[in-house]
Amino acid sequence: MNPDRGDSMVAAAPDDVAMRAYYAARAREYERIYDKPERQTDLRLLEREIPTLLSGRRVLEIACGTGYWTQFIATSANYVLATDINAETLREARAKQLDPALVEYRLADAYALDPGGGRFDAAFAGFWWSHLPLQRVPQFLGSLTACLEPGALVLMLDNRYVPGSSTPLGRTDEQGNTYQTRHLQDGSRHEVLKNFPQAAQLRMQLDGWADSVEFRELEHYWLCRWTVRAGLGS
Ligand SMILES: C[S@@+](CC[C@H](N)C(=O)[O-])C[C@H]1O[C@@H](n2cnc3c(N)ncnc32)[C@H](O)[C@@H]1O
């Protein structure tokens, strides 16, 4: 994957259009989610632990958004290529002015990553797995794995459903995906796919792709780590 600072458009698949538009509109207010008081203890732990796990690695970050996690990963990684489908979120990420020798940004669709260049021995995605439609998990795993070295470390961080803290779930579709109705500061209303997998479901989804799967639950978050299965990767 060749770093590229251009902000030319990346086409979203039809079922990703609404998600993409929602996060583009939310970009400037996105990091308010990290202010929730009840989540602060977990966040401080993860802000220490994730950079420790990725120390010295060349990290491909998927759906980096405003670069909240990028800024912590950059304290210990050798290099980070932070990718997202939205120019609006990448603009917020770039405003953090991280060392350009260490962190580069690129517009990229997580389902169609470019395996063509760059070598990554680690990947990270925060709050992306929960937005994967169940039927597209294999496509995402194929896209990601093709960009990683065999044995590369993968970290996925996401939300647990916590009544009173999480946005309530609305409908469930025929594939089993669940949805939330969310509101932005401008008053707009968005239905957003948000899944809350249990450990057993995640392990099944990773079957054939991952070795050494570890799943850890905090009060508000889960962190899943695995290594790219021997024989897979680039
Ligand atoms: C919940 S936010 C996570 C942002 C960041 N990782 C974090 O933890 O703060 C989800 C991100 O996914 C991005 N996104 C949506 N569809 C995408 C796609 N097909 N490929 C890559 N990124 C996508 C959105 O622009 C948004 O920044």
The ligand as a Gaussian input file, in Angstrom:
#p B3LYP/6-31G(d) Opt

LIG

0 1
 C      -16.464000       4.490000      14.466000
 S      -15.425000       5.388000      13.375000
 C      -13.845000       4.869000      14.002000
 C      -12.794000       5.932000      13.935000
 C      -11.491000       5.598000      14.650000
 N      -10.980000       4.312000      14.251000
 C      -11.641000       5.617000      16.149000
 O      -11.538000       4.554000      16.763000
 O      -11.820000       6.684000      16.711000
 C      -15.599000       4.464000      11.867000
 C      -14.764000       5.001000      10.733000
 O      -14.940000       4.136000       9.608000
 C      -14.807000       4.924000       8.444000
 N      -15.332000       4.134000       7.321000
 C      -16.628000       3.915000       6.953000
 N      -16.680000       3.083000       5.901000
 C      -15.390000       2.765000       5.591000
 C      -14.777000       1.943000       4.626000
 N      -15.511000       1.238000       3.729000
 N      -13.437000       1.867000       4.584000
 C      -12.672000       2.551000       5.464000
 N      -13.179000       3.348000       6.426000
 C      -14.538000       3.444000       6.487000
 C      -15.547000       6.191000       8.774000
 O      -15.185000       7.260000       7.951000
 C      -15.124000       6.391000      10.246000
 O      -14.004000       7.232000      10.334000

